[in-house]
Amino acid sequence: MKIQLVNVLIVKSVLDTVLVATIAVVVYINAFPPRFHGWGEAVVQEQRIAGWAVNHADPWERVEVQLFIDGKFVGTQVAQLSRRDVVAAGWTRDEWHGYSFGVTDLSVGEHEARVYAVHSSRNGERYTLQMLGDPIRFAVTEDGTWKTSHAKAQRRKEESDIQIFALHLCAFA
């Protein structure tokens, strides 16, 4: 009798775990849907952060995006500017998914911009943000102009630094 009770309790525990895990996954996917794609970059000549945002669950929807620089909210807008390159790359069916934020009054030095897609759930009761692309790093110089290096170039430099470090270790081994 004790062995049957132990087996029943083990089965119940496994079923409880599966139920709780399923609920957690459903809630996570509802609150943080992995359906937004996009990219942004610093347009140094115009001192703008520009890019595109697409909701793959609803490709015709215009996505609301928010810009944060150095962790501070800068602005919000709907991504509805023409971006034919996004259509040509196969990310969407129409060209009206671009955004462009004019940025002024930044201090001299390094800055990091992040663009987020705004997602509402529960009929607008809850809002979550999903970052689009990589952080955008740029610098403001003494004369007020911007300088930037793209995220891919930054990653390549970091990877090459790691490879050079590994080569140095091999040379001394």
C-alpha positions, 0 to 999 in steps of 0.5 A, a space after each residue: 500500500 505504501 509503494 502505491 501511495 509513493 508512486 501516486 505522489 511521484 506521478 502527481 508531482 511530475 504532472 504538477 511540474 509540467 502544468 506549472 512549466 506550461 503556464 509559465 511558458 504561455 505567460 512568457 510568450 504572451 508578455 514577451 512575444 518573439 515576433 518583432 524584428 528590426 535594426 537601427 543605426 546612428 546616421 552621423 551626418 544628420 545626427 539621427 537614430 534611424 532603422 526599421 521595425 516589423 511585427 511578423 505576427 501582423 506584417 501590415 501593423 505599424 510598430 510603435 518604437 521607443 528610443 533610449 539613450 544612455 538608459 534615458 527615454 528620448 522619444 516614441 513614434 510609430 515606425 511608418 517611414 519608407 524603407 524599400 531596403 527592408 522589403 528587398 531583403 525580405 523582412 516584410 511585404 510593404 516598405 512602411 516600417 522605418 523610423 527616424 529620431 532626431 537627437 540633439 543636446 547630447 554631451 561630449 563623449 560615448 553614448 549608447 542608444 537602444 530602440 525597443 518595440 512596444 507590445 501591449 497585451 491584455 487589451 492595453 493593460 500591460 506593455 512590454 518592450 522588446 529590444 530591436 537589433 543590437 545597442 547602437 554605440 556612437 560618440 559626440 565630439 568636441 565640435 558637436 559631430 558624431 562618430 560611430 562604429 557599427 556593431 558588427 565592426 565592434 564584434 569583429 574587433 572584440 573577436 580579433 582581440 580574443 584571437 590575438 590574446 589566444 595567439 599570445 598565450 600559444 606563443 608563450 606556452 
